[in-house]
Amino acid sequence: MRISEKECKSIMVKSKLPDADYVINPYVGCCHQCIYCYAQFMSRFTGHAGEQWGSYMDIKRGGELIKKDLSGKTVLLGSVTDPYNPLEKKYGATRQILQKLLRENTNANIEILTKSPLVVRDIDLLRQFDNIRIGISLSTMDAVFAKRIEKNVVSPQERVDAMKELHRNGIRVYAFVSPIFPLTDGWKQVVDQVREYADLICFENLNLRANYKYEVLEMIREFYPDKYDAYVSLYSNPGTLRAYWESLATEIGNYLGETAHKLYFFHDEIKKK
Ligand code: SF4
């Protein structure tokens, strides 16, 4: 892996995501190597055209916030990287940004999305924010399946343990069940494990984009051959796929019952809040 430190002018950019006004990505690239990574396209826009996603990481240094007063705005850390990827332990770029946000007293709603228990290292800082919420991302509790789809990420159980630790320290935490692999009950396994600790549970469907569709389908073919034909059929027919997600959204809603949990399928715009 090629690692370099880069000075940047601004660490924050405006966001088009539905739940964030601004995003901060303390790193360029990500070493977690998720098979379904939607962020791979970033190589083209960050001076890494032609380089394989996961083979490089830039650590952002310096940089200002776009605005100092961010009252009522949501700032998401980690839209196209994991802010607590393994490099964070040594380089601390995310910790420095949290310190800057605290110093600048921006009044923003801070949201951090990660798959790493390293986030608990920063509980001392997280507790100082008035409005902060940590999202822990996981698709399944099956450690073998998780390794197949997220090669360099810690086990789902370690992620749940991190969630418990955050919850125990009074920090709001949500489970981001993402992506849901169709025809599996991984989402149900996660709900059963986190229901007690999560302030919120969000869901995102598996969206097979051209650049990684082949890889995901090949993984299914190799390890879950009985599901392969069904996957190919689902993802070759947009109407059938949409009907599948709609039906699953109903099933998940029923499973959650009358709780405060939010159901949120980003890509198919099936939302219940
Ligand atoms: S953690 Fe997120 S950004 Fe990193 S490889 Fe996985 S999906 Fe991509």
Residues whose N, C-alpha, C, O or C-beta is under 5 A from the ligand:
A	BS01	SF4	C30 H32 Q33 C34 C37 Y38 A39 V80 T81 D82
